[in-house]
């Protein structure tokens, strides 16, 4: 866990978006869960997972805990830019209907 060569995950708030980068594995998930919840406030948020480089099954518990925390205070939380390996885990564990994913491919209206 304290291997200096191991990348350290980053989590930060940018407006109405929480950006997560780096590995989300058992080594970091408890800390990331707490740090993510600390970024919540009274507005709906989108969690951007484009920068996630590595996952294991513990990321599912983190996402579900974030959702439970948001729902307790009637806040909306959704996820964007899920890496393929995370999408596979979500399907494997049968929680796709519990994790609100928005498509990054939403068409942008053309200007006239």
N, C-alpha and C positions, 0 to 999 in steps of 0.2 A: 504494500500500500504506500509506503514512503519511498519507493524507488524513484530516484531523481530523473531517470530516463522516461518514466511513465508520464504521459500528458495529463495535465490537470484540467478538469472541466471548468467552463466559465458559464455563469448565468447572470444576466443583467436585464434591466428594464429599459425599453425604448418606447416611450409613449404608452400606447395601449398594447404593446407587444412585449412578451418575455422571450428573450433569445437565449437558447441553450447551445453550447458548443463543446466539442470534445467527447470523451468517453462517458457513457452513463452505464456503469457496471456496479456490481456489489461493493466495490471499493469506495464508491462515491455517492451511492444513491441516497443514503440516510441524510447526508449533509445537503445534497441537492434538493431533497424533498423539503427540508426545513428552510433553506435559502429561497426556494421558489415561493413557498407560502408567505414568507416575509415580504415578498414583492407584490402581493395581492393588495388591492384596495377596493373602493366601492364601484369600480367600473368593470365592464366586461373586458376580458383579455384574450389575446391570441398567443399561443405558445409556438414559436418558430423553432423547428427542430432540424433545419437545413444543415446546421454545423455539427450535428451529432455524428461522431466518427465510429463509435463502437457501442453496442448494446448487449445486454444479457436480459434474462427474464425479469430482473428486478426493476427494470424501467416500467413495466406494466403496473407494478404496485405503486410506483411514484406517480404515474399519470392518474391512476384511480384515486389516490389520496388527494391529489390536487383537485380533482373533480369533486370529491366529497366535501372538501373544505370550501370550495366555491359555492356549491349548492346549499350549504348550511346558511349562507348569508345571501342567498338568492342572486348570486352573480353568475354570469355566463363565462364559460371557459371553453375554448376550442383550439384545435391543433392544426398546424400547417407544415408542409414540407417534411413529411415523415420519410426517413430513409427506408429503403426496401426491406432491410432486415427487421426493422421495427414493424412494418406492415405485416411481415410474415409472422412475427410473434403474436401480434394482435389477432390474426386469423387463427393461429395454432391454439391460443388460449380461449378462443370463442368470445372475445370481448369487443368485437368490432362495433356492435350496436351500442355499447356503453361509452365509447370514446369518439366525441364529435370531431370529425376531420373535415376541414374545408379545403376545397380544391384550389391550388395555386393557378390553375388554368382557367379561372373564371374570365370570360371574354371582357375586354375593355371596350366600351362603346367608341366607335370611330367618330372623330370630330368632323363636322360638316364643313 
